[in-house]
Amino acid sequence: MTSDRPASHQEHAPPDNSEDRFFTLTFERNMAAPLSVLWEVWTAPAARAVWAAPSPSVVVNFLEADTKVGGREVSLCKVEGQPDICCECGWLALQPAQYAVNYEVVSSEGVSKSAALVTAEFSGTGQHSRLVVTVQLSALAENMEAGYRAGFGAGLDNLSATAERTMLLQRVIMAPRSVVWAAWLNPETLPQWWGPDGFSCQTKRIDLRSGGEWVFDMIAPDGTVFPNHHTYHEVRPEERIGYTLHWGENGPKHADAWASFEDHGGATMVTLGMIFDTAAAFQGAKGFGAVELGQQTLGKLERFVLAR
């Protein structure tokens, strides 16, 4: 999370270190989002892709993402006129809604610039949560400490704003993960259960793969037609889907979304996350009952799976 601009505010730093290549940086954020949402926004690859860039001048491309102990994440930070910066993250510990530990190696043009151990601690109650991130940094090039201070500071500001416009739905479905996945990633079955109670889907095009899309109309019980367009950028079999929601075919984007599937004692935990483009859009969706309607959709998935 290096940055090309100064931090917007001062983060905690210890007094001068006896070794000027080693630093410990601490970052703290309080946010108006449930702890479960904060955890997902920190760990879900689709969410990390939304908040990772520290400034609009930085483009972050994720080349690899596997959020599990022993998994890794590889991304490229691109700034016009500068060499690409490669960041490799390896997950060392993941205790849901409590803590996450990862290593991070930053390099450019094949030369390592820094190595760090990153520990994130999570806490919260109700609609509020807190994140404390400690970075133990070994700087192999000049100015890495300043870059980390600025980059992490800006990235965590983005994370806070992202968490506060994220909607999270979860449901345990009493069926094996392979069965739930097959009901979702099947062009014949997905339109049969997708949508709240009483809604139906009329598909125009459907291609459920990375780089594919689903263009369809959702039809309300009163006959009102809601055009939809989902574009898929990640399909990791039986693990997760990353996609973007548009208002109608090639219409404006209104949310980044993901669905993940985890074994849950013989059943399947389904997590559906949506990051709305603006806080106002998030509040508007909550206002018209998007949480309840989303839970109805997952309920239809459960009934569909159990009936087969």
Backbone torsions as a table, in degrees:
resi	resn	phi	psi	omega
1	MET	NA	44.3	176.2
2	THR	-70.9	160.9	-174.1
3	SER	-137.8	157.9	176.7
4	ASP	-104.5	15.0	179.5
5	ARG	-140.5	160.1	-180.0
6	PRO	-70.2	156.0	178.4
7	ALA	-66.1	149.5	-179.2
8	SER	-74.9	-18.8	176.4
9	HIS	-155.7	163.2	-175.3
10	GLN	-76.6	132.7	173.9
11	GLU	-99.4	164.5	179.8
12	HIS	-65.2	139.7	176.0
13	ALA	-147.9	144.0	179.2
14	PRO	-76.1	168.2	173.8
15	PRO	-59.6	170.7	-178.8
16	ASP	-48.8	133.4	-177.9
17	ASN	-88.6	149.6	177.8
18	SER	-68.5	-27.1	176.0
19	GLU	-109.1	111.5	-171.4
20	ASP	-77.1	3.9	175.7
21	ARG	-104.0	-1.1	-178.3
22	PHE	-121.7	132.6	-175.6
23	PHE	-141.1	149.9	170.4
24	THR	-120.3	119.1	-178.8
25	LEU	-114.6	138.2	178.9
26	THR	-125.1	131.7	-179.1
27	PHE	-124.4	139.4	-179.2
28	GLU	-132.1	138.0	176.3
29	ARG	-140.1	135.4	169.2
30	ASN	-108.7	140.0	-177.5
31	MET	-145.2	154.8	-179.7
32	ALA	-89.4	69.3	179.0
33	ALA	-152.1	144.6	178.3
34	PRO	-61.2	155.4	-180.0
35	LEU	-59.0	-39.6	180.0
36	SER	-61.5	-37.1	177.9
37	VAL	-68.7	-45.7	179.1
38	LEU	-56.7	-44.6	-180.0
39	TRP	-60.7	-45.4	-179.6
40	GLU	-64.1	-41.7	-178.8
41	VAL	-66.3	-32.0	177.1
42	TRP	-72.8	-35.3	-169.8
43	THR	-105.7	-29.9	-175.3
44	ALA	-71.1	125.3	-177.8
45	PRO	-56.3	-39.1	-179.5
46	ALA	-63.5	-35.5	178.7
47	ALA	-75.0	-41.6	179.5
48	ARG	-59.8	-34.2	178.7
49	ALA	-66.0	-25.4	-179.4
50	VAL	-76.2	-41.8	-172.0
51	TRP	-103.6	-4.0	-170.4
52	ALA	-66.8	-35.3	-176.8
53	ALA	-69.8	124.9	-176.5
54	PRO	-73.1	-19.3	-179.9
55	SER	-154.6	160.5	-179.6
56	PRO	-60.5	-20.9	-179.4
57	SER	-80.0	-7.9	-179.0
58	VAL	-106.1	128.6	174.3
59	VAL	-108.8	126.6	179.8
60	VAL	-109.2	120.8	176.5
61	ASN	-108.1	122.9	178.2
62	PHE	-89.2	120.7	-179.4
63	LEU	-93.9	-26.1	-175.8
64	GLU	-157.0	140.1	178.5
65	ALA	-154.7	118.9	-179.5
66	ASP	-142.5	90.6	-173.0
67	THR	-84.6	85.4	173.5
68	LYS	-156.6	160.2	178.5
69	VAL	-60.0	124.3	-175.5
70	GLY	94.1	-12.2	177.7
71	GLY	-85.0	170.7	-179.6
72	ARG	-140.9	165.8	178.4
73	GLU	-132.7	132.4	179.2
74	VAL	-126.0	128.2	179.9
75	SER	-138.0	157.1	175.2
76	LEU	-115.9	127.5	173.9
77	CYS	-98.4	123.9	-175.7
78	LYS	-117.6	127.3	174.6
79	VAL	-126.4	127.8	-176.4
80	GLU	-55.4	130.1	177.3
81	GLY	85.4	0.3	-179.5
82	GLN	-125.2	154.9	176.5
83	PRO	-63.0	147.6	176.5
84	ASP	-62.9	146.8	175.1
85	ILE	-111.0	125.4	179.8
86	CYS	-100.1	131.8	177.6
87	CYS	-121.4	120.5	175.8
88	GLU	-109.0	123.7	-180.0
89	CYS	-116.2	132.6	176.4
90	GLY	-120.3	127.6	-176.5
91	TRP	-83.2	122.7	-176.8
92	LEU	-103.3	-31.7	179.3
93	ALA	-153.9	138.2	177.7
94	LEU	-140.8	107.3	175.9
95	GLN	-115.6	102.8	-170.3
96	PRO	-47.8	130.2	176.3
97	ALA	62.8	14.8	177.6
98	GLN	-124.6	-60.5	-179.0
99	TYR	-157.1	157.4	174.3
100	ALA	-140.6	140.1	179.2
101	VAL	-130.2	132.7	176.6
102	ASN	-145.5	155.5	169.0
103	TYR	-95.2	160.3	179.5
104	GLU	-145.5	126.0	177.4
105	VAL	-118.9	125.2	-179.8
106	VAL	-108.7	132.8	179.5
107	SER	-142.2	163.1	176.8
108	SER	-148.6	131.1	-178.6
109	GLU	52.5	39.2	176.1
110	GLY	80.3	3.1	-178.4
111	VAL	-110.5	125.6	178.5
112	SER	-68.0	134.3	-179.2
113	LYS	-106.5	-30.9	-179.2
114	SER	-164.8	160.8	171.4
115	ALA	-134.7	144.0	-176.4
116	ALA	-147.9	151.9	169.7
117	LEU	-109.4	123.4	-174.8
118	VAL	-114.3	121.2	177.8
119	THR	-116.5	124.0	178.8
120	ALA	-114.5	127.5	179.6
121	GLU	-115.9	134.7	-172.4
122	PHE	-118.9	142.1	173.6
123	SER	-153.8	163.3	177.7
124	GLY	165.4	162.0	174.5
125	THR	-141.0	142.6	177.3
126	GLY	58.3	-127.4	-176.5
127	GLN	-94.9	15.7	-179.0
128	HIS	-129.2	145.9	-179.1
129	SER	-145.3	165.6	-176.8
130	ARG	-138.2	140.4	179.3
131	LEU	-127.1	129.3	174.2
132	VAL	-122.4	120.3	-178.2
133	VAL	-115.1	126.7	176.2
134	THR	-113.4	125.9	179.9
135	VAL	-114.0	116.2	173.9
136	GLN	-98.5	105.7	-166.8
137	LEU	-107.7	132.4	168.8
138	SER	-111.0	108.5	-175.7
139	ALA	-88.3	120.0	179.7
140	LEU	-99.2	-3.5	177.0
141	ALA	-140.3	162.6	-178.9
142	GLU	-67.7	152.1	173.2
143	ASN	69.1	9.3	179.8
144	MET	-70.0	-33.7	178.7
145	GLU	-62.9	-44.9	178.5
146	ALA	-65.7	-38.7	178.8
147	GLY	-64.0	-41.9	177.7
148	TYR	-65.9	-42.8	-179.2
149	ARG	-60.0	-44.7	-179.8
150	ALA	-71.5	-46.3	-175.5
151	GLY	-65.5	-47.8	178.8
152	PHE	-66.3	-40.2	179.5
153	GLY	-59.2	-47.6	-179.9
154	ALA	-69.1	-41.3	179.4
155	GLY	-61.4	-40.2	-180.0
156	LEU	-73.0	-29.0	170.2
157	ASP	-61.2	-43.9	177.3
158	ASN	-62.5	-42.2	179.4
159	LEU	-59.1	-44.6	-180.0
160	SER	-58.7	-46.8	-179.9
161	ALA	-65.5	-35.6	179.1
162	THR	-66.8	-46.2	-179.4
163	ALA	-59.4	-34.9	-175.3
164	GLU	-78.5	-2.6	173.6
165	ARG	-126.5	24.6	-179.7
166	THR	-104.8	132.7	175.7
167	MET	-107.0	131.9	-175.5
168	LEU	-125.9	128.8	177.8
169	LEU	-124.7	136.0	179.7
170	GLN	-137.6	146.6	178.5
171	ARG	-154.5	136.3	173.5
172	VAL	-92.5	121.3	-179.4
173	ILE	-108.8	127.7	-173.7
174	MET	-80.2	66.0	177.6
175	ALA	-155.7	153.3	179.0
176	PRO	-60.6	152.9	-178.6
177	ARG	-57.9	-40.3	-179.0
178	SER	-60.7	-34.7	-178.8
179	VAL	-73.1	-43.1	179.2
180	VAL	-64.9	-43.9	178.2
181	TRP	-59.1	-43.9	-177.5
182	ALA	-63.4	-32.8	178.2
183	ALA	-71.8	-31.0	-177.8
184	TRP	-82.3	-49.9	-173.8
185	LEU	-94.3	50.9	178.1
186	ASN	-136.5	117.6	-176.1
187	PRO	-62.8	-18.2	178.2
188	GLU	-83.5	-37.4	-173.1
189	THR	-94.6	-32.2	-177.6
190	LEU	-52.9	-48.1	-179.1
191	PRO	-66.7	-16.3	-177.3
192	GLN	-73.5	-29.3	-176.7
193	TRP	-118.1	-13.3	-174.2
194	TRP	-65.7	136.3	175.6
195	GLY	108.9	162.0	-179.1
196	PRO	-67.0	173.3	179.1
197	ASP	-57.1	133.4	177.5
198	GLY	87.2	-12.2	178.4
199	PHE	-88.7	152.0	173.7
200	SER	-130.1	165.5	-178.6
201	CYS	-119.6	137.8	173.1
202	GLN	-119.3	109.5	-173.6
203	THR	-85.3	137.2	172.8
204	LYS	-101.4	-46.7	175.3
205	ARG	-145.1	144.6	177.8
206	ILE	-148.8	128.3	-179.1
207	ASP	-149.2	94.1	-169.7
208	LEU	-89.8	72.6	176.5
209	ARG	-146.8	167.3	175.4
210	SER	-60.5	125.4	-174.2
211	GLY	91.4	-4.5	-179.7
212	GLY	-91.9	-172.9	-176.4
213	GLU	-155.4	163.5	171.3
214	TRP	-134.2	113.4	177.3
215	VAL	-106.8	121.3	-174.1
216	PHE	-157.6	163.3	172.6
217	ASP	-109.1	135.0	169.5
218	MET	-96.9	129.3	-174.8
219	ILE	-113.4	118.7	-177.9
220	ALA	-74.6	163.8	179.1
221	PRO	-56.2	-29.3	-179.5
222	ASP	-88.4	4.9	178.3
223	GLY	93.5	-5.2	177.6
224	THR	-62.7	134.1	-177.4
225	VAL	-103.0	128.9	178.5
226	PHE	-117.8	103.3	179.3
227	PRO	-67.2	138.2	-179.4
228	ASN	-134.8	152.8	176.1
229	HIS	-147.3	113.4	175.5
230	HIS	-103.3	130.5	174.2
231	THR	-116.0	129.4	-172.2
232	TYR	-100.3	125.7	178.2
233	HIS	-113.0	-9.4	175.4
234	GLU	-150.8	130.1	172.1
235	VAL	-134.1	107.1	-179.4
236	ARG	-111.2	103.9	-168.6
237	PRO	-48.4	126.5	176.4
238	GLU	63.6	12.2	178.2
239	GLU	-120.1	-58.3	-176.5
240	ARG	-161.9	161.4	175.8
241	ILE	-130.1	135.6	172.7
242	GLY	-118.8	130.7	-176.6
243	TYR	-153.2	169.3	-179.5
244	THR	-119.9	140.0	180.0
245	LEU	-101.8	130.0	178.8
246	HIS	-122.1	150.3	173.8
247	TRP	-81.7	91.8	179.4
248	GLY	81.6	167.6	-175.7
249	GLU	-60.3	120.4	-178.7
250	ASN	57.3	24.4	178.5
251	GLY	-82.9	-177.3	-178.9
252	PRO	-64.5	143.4	176.7
253	LYS	-72.5	140.7	174.5
254	HIS	-124.4	-9.6	177.3
255	ALA	-165.4	148.6	165.3
256	ASP	-97.1	138.7	-173.0
257	ALA	-139.2	159.7	173.2
258	TRP	-150.1	154.9	171.4
259	ALA	-130.2	133.0	178.1
260	SER	-124.2	154.1	-173.8
261	PHE	-131.9	121.3	-178.3
262	GLU	-129.4	142.2	173.7
263	ASP	-62.3	139.2	-177.1
264	HIS	-142.0	71.0	178.8
265	GLY	60.7	45.2	-178.6
266	GLY	91.9	-17.6	175.0
267	ALA	-101.7	-170.9	-178.7
268	THR	-131.4	126.6	171.6
269	MET	-88.5	116.6	176.8
270	VAL	-102.0	126.5	176.3
271	THR	-117.4	126.0	177.9
272	LEU	-118.3	117.4	-179.7
273	GLY	-116.0	143.8	178.0
274	MET	-139.0	123.9	175.8
275	ILE	-104.2	109.3	-179.0
276	PHE	-74.8	152.2	-174.5
277	ASP	-65.2	-30.1	-179.6
278	THR	-137.5	158.2	176.2
279	ALA	-63.9	-34.9	178.9
280	ALA	-64.5	-40.6	178.1
281	ALA	-65.3	-38.3	177.3
282	PHE	-62.4	-48.0	180.0
283	GLN	-64.3	-37.5	177.6
284	GLY	-64.3	-41.9	178.7
285	ALA	-63.5	-43.7	176.6
286	LYS	-60.0	-38.8	-176.7
287	GLY	-64.6	-35.4	179.5
288	PHE	-92.0	10.0	171.8
289	GLY	92.3	28.1	-176.8
290	ALA	-61.4	-33.8	179.0
291	VAL	-63.8	-48.6	-179.7
292	GLU	-65.1	-41.2	179.0
293	LEU	-66.3	-37.6	176.5
294	GLY	-64.9	-40.1	176.9
295	GLN	-65.4	-33.9	174.7
296	GLN	-62.7	-39.7	178.5
297	THR	-61.5	-46.1	178.5
298	LEU	-66.4	-31.2	175.1
299	GLY	-65.3	-38.8	176.5
300	LYS	-65.9	-37.6	175.0
301	LEU	-59.7	-46.5	-179.1
302	GLU	-60.8	-46.4	179.9
303	ARG	-63.6	-38.3	179.4
304	PHE	-63.4	-46.6	-178.0
305	VAL	-63.9	-45.5	-174.9
306	LEU	-71.8	-20.2	-179.6
307	ALA	-83.6	-10.9	-175.4
308	ARG	-90.1	NA	NA
